[in-house]
Amino acid sequence: MKIYTKTGDKGTTALFGGTRVPKHHIRIESYGTVDELNSYLGLIRDQDIDVHYKDLLIHIQDRLFTVGAILATDPEKAILKNGKERLNIPKISSENIERLELEMDTMNEALPPMTHFVLPGGHQTVSFCHIARCVCRRAERLATALNDMEPIDAHTMMYLNRLSDYLFVLARKLSYDLHANEIKWIPEKQ
């Protein structure tokens, strides 16, 4: 398989299903941001963290490829006129969302209660989590904008929302595990 095809040299790219759109199309921005997020998760996984988090991040990265495939599919090409799926695209399930929720609940049990917002930072690994959280929020914003134009599967939207929450809790848990200083944001008095 060649990496370069030359088909995008004029500023368009093909969606899953063959429809060509401009490279700046909101759909391309959406799945491109999910791809960026996936790369940051790889960076977190490359850190010296517990194998449980590494294994879960691999699972999340797999799910993000599914999210990307969903976002990269022209909805008009995905379903045949008889209602059957034309393209074999995986789905995000409620179990995928529940797994993130369970992981957050488990991590939160070991953490002190959060009484203030926290400033990102304290340790390089924690900072990578916060960057990934911000990229995930951007992916979610783009996906919701796309959803306003062309509806997206609700589980996909929920997964991106839950994932950004997970990355925040993971940042807090890694701060705790790494004995990093978690700095509370306390607004300065004017």
C-alpha positions in Angstrom: 0.0 0.0 0.0 1.5 3.3 -1.0 1.3 6.1 1.5 1.0 8.8 -1.1 -1.9 8.7 -3.6 -1.7 12.2 -5.1 -5.5 12.4 -5.0 -5.4 15.1 -2.4 -3.1 17.5 -4.2 -5.9 19.8 -5.1 -7.1 20.2 -1.5 -9.8 17.5 -1.3 -9.9 14.1 0.3 -12.2 11.1 0.2 -14.5 10.1 3.0 -15.2 6.5 3.8 -17.7 5.6 1.1 -15.9 7.7 -1.6 -17.4 11.2 -1.3 -14.8 13.9 -1.8 -14.8 16.9 0.4 -12.4 19.9 1.0 -9.6 19.1 3.4 -10.9 21.9 5.6 -14.4 20.4 5.9 -15.7 20.1 9.5 -15.9 16.3 9.1 -12.1 16.2 8.3 -11.4 18.6 11.2 -13.4 16.3 13.5 -11.6 13.1 12.7 -8.3 14.8 12.3 -8.6 16.1 15.9 -9.5 12.6 17.1 -6.3 11.4 15.4 -4.3 14.1 17.2 -5.8 13.0 20.5 -4.9 9.4 19.7 -1.3 10.5 19.2 -1.2 12.3 22.6 -2.6 9.1 24.2 0.3 7.2 22.7 2.6 9.8 24.3 1.0 9.3 27.7 1.2 5.5 27.3 4.9 5.9 26.6 5.4 7.4 30.1 6.5 5.4 33.2 2.9 4.7 34.4 1.1 1.7 35.8 0.5 -1.1 33.2 -3.2 -0.9 33.9 -3.4 2.6 32.6 -1.2 1.6 29.6 -3.6 -1.3 28.8 -6.6 0.9 29.1 -5.0 3.6 26.9 -4.4 1.0 24.2 -8.1 0.1 24.4 -9.1 3.7 24.2 -6.8 4.3 21.2 -8.6 1.4 19.5 -11.9 3.0 20.3 -10.7 6.3 18.9 -9.9 4.6 15.6 -13.6 3.6 15.6 -14.6 7.1 16.4 -12.4 8.3 13.5 -14.0 5.8 11.2 -17.5 6.9 12.2 -16.6 10.6 11.7 -14.9 9.9 8.4 -18.0 8.2 6.9 -20.4 10.0 4.6 -23.8 9.2 6.3 -25.5 9.0 2.9 -23.1 6.3 1.8 -23.3 4.3 5.0 -26.8 2.9 4.7 -28.4 1.3 1.7 -32.0 2.2 0.6 -33.3 -1.0 2.2 -31.9 0.2 5.6 -28.9 -2.3 5.8 -25.4 -1.0 6.4 -23.4 -0.7 3.3 -20.1 -0.1 5.0 -18.8 -2.3 7.8 -18.1 0.4 10.4 -17.7 -0.6 14.1 -19.7 1.2 16.7 -19.1 2.8 20.1 -21.2 0.9 22.6 -22.7 1.8 25.9 -20.2 -0.7 27.5 -17.3 1.5 26.1 -18.8 4.5 27.9 -19.5 2.6 31.1 -15.9 1.3 31.2 -14.6 4.9 31.3 -17.1 5.7 34.0 -16.1 2.7 36.1 -12.4 3.6 35.7 -13.1 7.1 36.8 -15.1 5.9 39.8 -12.3 3.6 40.8 -9.6 6.3 40.5 -11.7 8.8 42.4 -12.0 6.4 45.4 -8.2 6.8 45.9 -8.1 10.6 45.5 -8.7 13.3 48.0 -12.0 15.2 47.2 -11.6 18.0 44.7 -12.5 21.3 46.3 -11.1 23.7 43.7 -10.1 23.7 40.0 -6.5 22.6 39.6 -3.8 24.2 37.5 -2.5 21.8 34.8 1.0 20.7 35.5 3.1 19.4 38.3 4.7 16.6 36.3 5.4 16.0 32.6 3.1 13.0 32.5 0.3 14.9 34.1 0.8 17.7 31.7 0.5 15.3 28.8 -2.9 14.2 30.2 -4.1 17.8 30.4 -3.1 18.4 26.8 -4.9 15.3 25.7 -7.9 16.4 27.7 -8.0 19.7 25.9 -7.6 18.1 22.5 -10.4 15.7 23.4 -12.6 18.7 24.3 -11.8 20.3 21.0 -12.7 17.0 19.2 -15.9 17.0 21.1 -16.7 20.6 20.1 -16.0 19.8 16.4 -18.1 16.7 16.6 -21.0 18.5 18.1 -20.7 21.2 15.3 -20.7 18.4 12.7 -23.7 16.8 14.5 -25.7 20.0 14.0 -25.1 19.6 10.2 -25.3 15.8 9.9 -26.4 13.7 12.9 -23.7 11.5 14.5 -24.3 8.4 16.6 -25.2 9.5 20.1 -22.7 7.0 21.7 -19.9 8.5 19.7 -20.7 11.9 21.2 -21.0 10.5 24.7 -17.7 8.7 24.4 -15.8 11.8 23.5 -17.5 13.6 26.5 -16.7 10.9 28.9 -13.1 10.5 27.6 -12.3 14.1 28.4 -13.6 13.5 31.9 -11.5 10.3 32.2 -8.4 12.2 31.1 -8.9 14.8 33.8 -9.3 12.1 36.5 -6.3 10.3 35.1 -4.3 13.5 35.4 -5.3 13.8 39.0 -4.6 10.1 39.7 -1.2 10.3 38.1 -0.4 13.4 40.2 -1.3 11.4 43.2 0.7 8.3 42.1 3.7 10.4 41.1 3.6 12.5 44.3 3.3 15.6 42.1 2.1 18.8 43.6 -1.5 19.5 42.6 -1.9 23.2 42.6 -5.4 24.5 43.4 -6.7 27.5 41.4 -7.6 30.1 44.0 -8.6 33.4 42.2 -6.5 36.4 43.3 -8.4 39.0 45.2 -8.6 42.3 43.4 
